[in-house]
Amino acid sequence: MAKKLLVCSDRDGTINDDKDYYLGKSPNWKEQIKFIPHVVQGIKLLNKIPDSEVFIITNQSGVAIYHDKQDSEFPNLTEERMCEVNEEILKRLNDEGARIKGYFACPFVDLKYVQSAFKKGRVIDKRYIAENHPDRKPNIGMIEKAARSLGRRMNECDIWTIGDRFTDIQTGLKAGGRGILIESNACIEDIANSSNASSLFPNSIFLALNFYKAAQIIADTYNHIHNNIN
């Protein structure tokens, strides 16, 4: 069985602008959705690769911030809203001809996040505290779910991740695949971590100026492999 090309992209800061919105938090969240330049063209390029599917996999820690109090900073960002936001993003991309097969989102947080939130005066809902949750990146649970939704095991897929954080790269590597860091949206530390790790994982970690350049790397790698086979 030929491997299916499975591309799993981060969401905030990779596909759409991320200005600490916590999309879904505000009543006007639909107005805050704005795709980063070159994303639509990049997804369209990925769609042209034979036997490929593109998914969004996203950590959504804002859901874990306690929202049952009247004075809560996040009164509206529930799991239901999280799904509504993701579905709206997929719909808008599809309307522009950029097809995303589906999404998986993780609302769970670890103790490190809890401590960071506490310093900001935020309270975390205990229901969403799960140390080392399998779905929270850089763990690979969401990639496993994406592969399973296609009727495949992960080792039956050629896995790529795209994101603006080193954790996105780690997720791809842990899944036995490759990762691309969008360096224009990444902090210096993430670029440094990716550059240092690339020597340990040759031909598995890449840097790209934007999403379209990331898609080109995947398309060029696919064409190179299949031209050599043929």
C-alpha angles and dihedrals in degrees: 000000000000115000118255116231106240116189116187115190130193115235118212112058091007106057102010133027113274113204095157087279098141085211110238094032095098128056089236095053093129090062090053095060108105124158118229114244115272094019097106092046090047094052090048089054091051089049089059094059109100117254094003132140130189124210135178115230114185140173107223104188093162089079089064093059108103109262105168095090123087091232093048118137089218107040096150105036100101127147088262091055090046089058092044091054093049092048091050091052092050091048094051092047091049090050087058092049096258108126122209114185094210146304141249122200132190119207094178123108136197130230092264089060091046091055092048092049092049090057088056092052094254126137121217122219105241091221089071099047109105120152111223094359108190093233098049111098131273081042114084104229095113092051090050089053091049092052092045091052087059092050092252140115117232092252087058091060135073097227127205129172126200123195150131097244134065089239087067089057092046090053092056093047093048088052090056093255141097134273137212122203116209095221098190089066099035128095119245093255092057092050091049093049091049093047092049093047093049091076089057093046106036116196090008104084123056137174121218132184093222143350094275091054088050090052090050091055090054093045093047092049091049092049092047093051095045095044089054091049092050 
